[in-house]
């Protein structure tokens, strides 16, 4: 049996989860950052000891993170391999904006994990999908749009990618599904995916979770042995841990 532990976490650019975000002005934290949060997130990831980590909302080196690439920093501190990409297309206006152009997603893989390849699929604004291809399966990391119509275009694109993959697939990330699993029900059925979160545990907002925005979806050939939403408030999302085995 090949056992794997996946951690998926929207870390909100490590600006923290609480009201400090809005000091001294509303939203100020998104610009000023908070340099104390990243070490705590790193410590948390280390305590989980995951094989693979999908990080959503990573700062890849803006003024806010004091030019620190958060994916590289966490990876270096934990001796993991990483691959990250900003989430905006090359032609996107957002590529011109300071801070925003450094916002991305990242995969990290433990050094004990071998034979991984990282791919990017980038179709327009905030439609970044990163694929981590392993010897026996593939993992897609997504951060879907806040706009309902865009989400559905993204799901269609994701469906095509899943269909092309010959190995069993895991899809994880922040789906921004304000109606929870109902919103991706047809996508899941069409792609042959099952949610690891059988109890529909909410992941957002972290201080009193009400919405299920973060998912781990998996295909036949993969058996989930454990799923948990961790109550830790280093971001506005709660992290999810999923242990699975390959049949």
RODO-2510 file (C-alpha; in nm, 4 decimals, decimal comma):
residues 247
     n   res          X          Y          Z
     1     x     0,0000     0,0000     0,0000
     2     x     0,1206     0,3440    -0,0908
     3     x     0,0140     0,5861     0,1861
     4     x     0,0047     0,9591     0,1375
     5     x    -0,0834     1,2588     0,3530
     6     x    -0,2132     1,5685     0,1789
     7     x    -0,2470     1,9068     0,3472
     8     x    -0,4429     2,1793     0,1683
     9     x    -0,4390     2,5292     0,3144
    10     x    -0,5466     2,8719     0,1921
    11     x    -0,2921     3,0751     0,3920
    12     x    -0,4201     3,4210     0,2876
    13     x    -0,0688     3,5450     0,2041
    14     x     0,0232     3,4860     0,5723
    15     x    -0,1362     3,8121     0,6794
    16     x    -0,3253     3,6371     0,9604
    17     x    -0,6868     3,5544     1,0209
    18     x    -0,8120     3,8043     1,2721
    19     x    -0,9030     4,1687     1,3131
    20     x    -0,5368     4,2740     1,3060
    21     x    -0,5873     4,2656     0,9290
    22     x    -0,7745     4,5914     0,9519
    23     x    -0,5293     4,7915     1,1597
    24     x    -0,4604     5,0767     1,1247
    25     x    -0,7042     5,0918     0,8283
    26     x    -0,9564     4,8446     0,6863
    27     x    -0,7652     4,5966     0,4698
    28     x    -0,4297     4,7455     0,5668
    29     x    -0,2962     4,4006     0,6534
    30     x    -0,3259     4,2965     0,2900
    31     x    -0,0736     4,5664     0,2022
    32     x     0,1433     4,5880     0,5143
    33     x     0,1527     4,2156     0,5794
    34     x     0,2329     4,0525     0,9103
    35     x     0,5763     3,8973     0,9459
    36     x     0,4895     3,6848     1,2498
    37     x     0,2371     3,4567     1,0791
    38     x     0,4558     3,2673     0,8295
    39     x     0,6786     3,1001     1,0939
    40     x     0,3625     2,9797     1,2728
    41     x     0,2210     2,8400     0,9484
    42     x     0,5546     2,6676     0,8794
    43     x     0,5539     2,5185     1,2299
    44     x     0,1987     2,3939     1,1802
    45     x     0,2838     2,2308     0,8441
    46     x     0,5842     2,0626     1,0030
    47     x     0,3660     1,9234     1,2840
    48     x     0,1321     1,7630     1,0280
    49     x     0,4274     1,5984     0,8454
    50     x     0,2527     1,5886     0,5060
    51     x     0,3847     1,4230     0,1909
    52     x     0,2305     1,6897    -0,0276
    53     x     0,1021     2,0377     0,0511
    54     x    -0,1261     2,2495    -0,1657
    55     x    -0,1011     2,6161    -0,0654
    56     x    -0,3539     2,8689    -0,1904
    57     x    -0,2935     3,2467    -0,1698
    58     x     0,0843     3,2485    -0,1441
    59     x     0,2854     3,5690    -0,1756
    60     x     0,5750     3,4965    -0,4116
    61     x     0,7803     3,7991    -0,3070
    62     x     0,5951     4,1289    -0,2942
    63     x     0,6695     4,4237    -0,0685
    64     x     0,4016     4,2853     0,1654
    65     x     0,6067     3,9743     0,2430
    66     x     0,9254     4,1888     0,2487
    67     x     1,0202     4,0299    -0,0859
    68     x     1,0148     3,6822     0,0681
    69     x     0,8749     3,4122    -0,1582
    70     x     0,6558     3,2316     0,0945
    71     x     0,6484     2,9037    -0,1009
    72     x     1,0279     2,8945    -0,1225
    73     x     1,0702     2,9986     0,2416
    74     x     0,8386     2,7274     0,3788
    75     x     0,9942     2,4693     0,1457
    76     x     1,3479     2,5633     0,2512
    77     x     1,2590     2,5586     0,6215
    78     x     1,0994     2,2134     0,5877
    79     x     1,3430     2,0699     0,3288
    80     x     1,0618     2,0237     0,0781
    81     x     1,0546     2,0684    -0,2986
    82     x     0,8242     2,3380    -0,4277
    83     x     0,6705     2,4677    -0,7415
    84     x     0,4604     2,7820    -0,7518
    85     x     0,3084     3,0121    -1,0051
    86     x     0,1307     3,3459    -0,9862
    87     x    -0,2321     3,3002    -1,0662
    88     x    -0,2760     3,5634    -1,3338
    89     x    -0,2233     3,5095    -1,7044
    90     x     0,0687     3,6796    -1,8791
    91     x    -0,1628     3,9235    -2,0577
    92     x    -0,3624     4,0060    -1,7451
    93     x    -0,3781     4,3656    -1,6275
    94     x    -0,3095     4,2315    -1,2776
    95     x     0,0451     4,1490    -1,3888
    96     x     0,1108     4,5259    -1,3726
    97     x    -0,0163     4,5734    -1,0191
    98     x     0,2305     4,5659    -0,7310
    99     x     0,1608     4,2972    -0,4688
   100     x    -0,1235     4,1472    -0,6766
   101     x     0,1180     4,0257    -0,9416
   102     x     0,3022     3,8258    -0,6784
   103     x    -0,0082     3,6367    -0,5621
   104     x    -0,0061     3,2699    -0,6439
   105     x    -0,0538     2,9081    -0,5462
   106     x     0,2058     2,6435    -0,4693
   107     x     0,2628     2,2719    -0,4321
   108     x     0,5218     2,1426    -0,1886
   109     x     0,6422     1,7840    -0,1804
   110     x     0,8382     1,6217     0,1023
   111     x     1,1908     1,5178     0,0126
   112     x     1,0863     1,1558     0,0748
   113     x     0,8444     1,1870    -0,2178
   114     x     1,0163     1,1007    -0,5443
   115     x     0,9260     1,1106    -0,9088
   116     x     0,7023     1,4174    -0,9011
   117     x     0,6610     1,6561    -1,1940
   118     x     0,4957     1,9967    -1,1725
   119     x     0,2808     2,1348    -1,4550
   120     x     0,0902     2,4618    -1,4929
   121     x    -0,2264     2,5273    -1,6860
   122     x    -0,3010     2,8927    -1,7122
   123     x    -0,6056     3,0213    -1,8923
   124     x    -0,6717     3,3810    -1,8097
   125     x    -0,7332     3,5567    -1,4850
   126     x    -0,7185     3,3592    -1,1625
   127     x    -0,7698     3,0339    -1,3474
   128     x    -0,4417     2,8828    -1,2513
   129     x    -0,4371     2,5076    -1,2098
   130     x    -0,1164     2,3372    -1,0983
   131     x    -0,0805     1,9652    -1,1557
   132     x     0,1501     1,7519    -0,9462
   133     x     0,2067     1,4333    -1,1379
   134     x     0,3183     1,1395    -0,9286
   135     x     0,4226     0,7952    -1,0494
   136     x     0,0818     0,6422    -0,9770
   137     x    -0,1638     0,9324    -0,9566
   138     x    -0,2045     1,3045    -1,0244
   139     x    -0,3106     1,5932    -0,7996
   140     x    -0,4643     1,9156    -0,9307
   141     x    -0,4521     2,2309    -0,7159
   142     x    -0,7143     2,4931    -0,7970
   143     x    -0,8375     2,8278    -0,6725
   144     x    -1,1661     2,9016    -0,8412
   145     x    -1,3084     3,2443    -0,9152
   146     x    -1,5393     3,4363    -0,6831
   147     x    -1,7711     3,4869    -0,9802
   148     x    -2,0223     3,2077    -1,0326
   149     x    -2,0062     3,2209    -1,4133
   150     x    -1,6254     3,2143    -1,4151
   151     x    -1,6232     2,9217    -1,1741
   152     x    -1,8292     2,7199    -1,4182
   153     x    -1,5940     2,7926    -1,7063
   154     x    -1,3061     2,6899    -1,4833
   155     x    -1,4793     2,3667    -1,3834
   156     x    -1,5312     2,2859    -1,7485
   157     x    -1,1608     2,3378    -1,8149
   158     x    -1,0718     2,1294    -1,5104
   159     x    -1,3069     1,8528    -1,6257
   160     x    -1,1203     1,8341    -1,9587
   161     x    -0,7844     1,8095    -1,7783
   162     x    -0,9101     1,5377    -1,5417
   163     x    -1,0525     1,3424    -1,8344
   164     x    -0,7180     1,3490    -2,0185
   165     x    -0,5330     1,2075    -1,7178
   166     x    -0,4764     0,8359    -1,7386
   167     x    -0,3980     0,7947    -1,3671
   168     x    -0,6372     0,8254    -1,0702
   169     x    -0,6848     1,1933    -0,9896
   170     x    -0,7109     1,4001    -0,6713
   171     x    -0,8449     1,7562    -0,7057
   172     x    -0,7889     1,9888    -0,4108
   173     x    -0,8076     2,3595    -0,3393
   174     x    -1,0321     2,6522    -0,2618
   175     x    -1,3393     2,6220    -0,4823
   176     x    -1,5117     2,9379    -0,3543
   177     x    -1,8364     2,7415    -0,3620
   178     x    -2,0699     2,9474    -0,1502
   179     x    -2,3351     2,6765    -0,1877
   180     x    -2,0912     2,4027    -0,0909
   181     x    -2,0859     2,0672    -0,2642
   182     x    -2,4205     2,1271    -0,4399
   183     x    -2,2452     2,3694    -0,6685
   184     x    -1,9902     2,1168    -0,7951
   185     x    -2,2159     1,8102    -0,7802
   186     x    -2,2500     1,7728    -1,1583
   187     x    -1,8798     1,8368    -1,2162
   188     x    -1,7949     1,5685    -0,9590
   189     x    -2,0377     1,3159    -1,1098
   190     x    -1,9125     1,3792    -1,4644
   191     x    -1,5458     1,3512    -1,3611
   192     x    -1,6048     1,0484    -1,1367
   193     x    -1,4950     1,2346    -0,8241
   194     x    -1,6001     1,1804    -0,4615
   195     x    -1,5520     1,4300    -0,1792
   196     x    -1,3295     1,3175     0,1075
   197     x    -1,5283     1,5525     0,3337
   198     x    -1,8197     1,3132     0,3860
   199     x    -1,9721     1,5273     0,6620
   200     x    -1,9488     1,8525     0,4625
   201     x    -1,7483     2,0156     0,7420
   202     x    -1,7155     2,3915     0,6795
   203     x    -1,3714     2,5520     0,6357
   204     x    -1,4554     2,9237     0,6232
   205     x    -1,4386     3,1665     0,7977
   206     x    -1,1914     3,0156     1,0430
   207     x    -1,3263     3,1913     1,3548
   208     x    -1,6762     3,0393     1,3138
   209     x    -1,6853     2,8203     1,0032
   210     x    -2,0089     2,8202     0,8032
   211     x    -1,9104     2,7526     0,4437
   212     x    -1,7484     2,4538     0,2777
   213     x    -1,5083     2,6203     0,0336
   214     x    -1,2082     2,3867     0,0464
   215     x    -1,2239     2,0381    -0,0991
   216     x    -1,0323     1,7184    -0,1551
   217     x    -1,1996     1,5234    -0,4359
   218     x    -1,0731     1,1839    -0,5509
   219     x    -1,1344     0,9200    -0,8162
   220     x    -1,1687     0,5445    -0,8021
   221     x    -0,8387     0,3723    -0,7287
   222     x    -0,7783     0,5934    -0,4262
   223     x    -0,9023     0,5074    -0,0768
   224     x    -0,9338     0,7868     0,1794
   225     x    -0,8414     0,6655     0,5285
   226     x    -0,8711     0,9918     0,7217
   227     x    -1,0078     1,3421     0,6650
   228     x    -0,9978     1,6328     0,9085
   229     x    -1,0513     2,0059     0,9187
   230     x    -0,8004     2,1520     1,1652
   231     x    -0,9127     2,4260     1,4026
   232     x    -0,6175     2,6634     1,3719
   233     x    -0,6643     3,0354     1,3074
   234     x    -0,3577     3,1467     1,1172
   235     x    -0,5683     3,2391     0,8126
   236     x    -0,9341     3,3083     0,7328
   237     x    -0,9621     2,9469     0,6064
   238     x    -0,9116     2,6291     0,8082
   239     x    -0,6604     2,3766     0,6700
   240     x    -0,7691     2,0279     0,5657
   241     x    -0,5717     1,7064     0,6033
   242     x    -0,6487     1,4005     0,3965
   243     x    -0,4741     1,0639     0,4282
   244     x    -0,5212     0,8243     0,1397
   245     x    -0,3904     0,5010    -0,0052
   246     x    -0,3556     0,3846    -0,3622
   247     x    -0,5250     0,0604    -0,4397
***
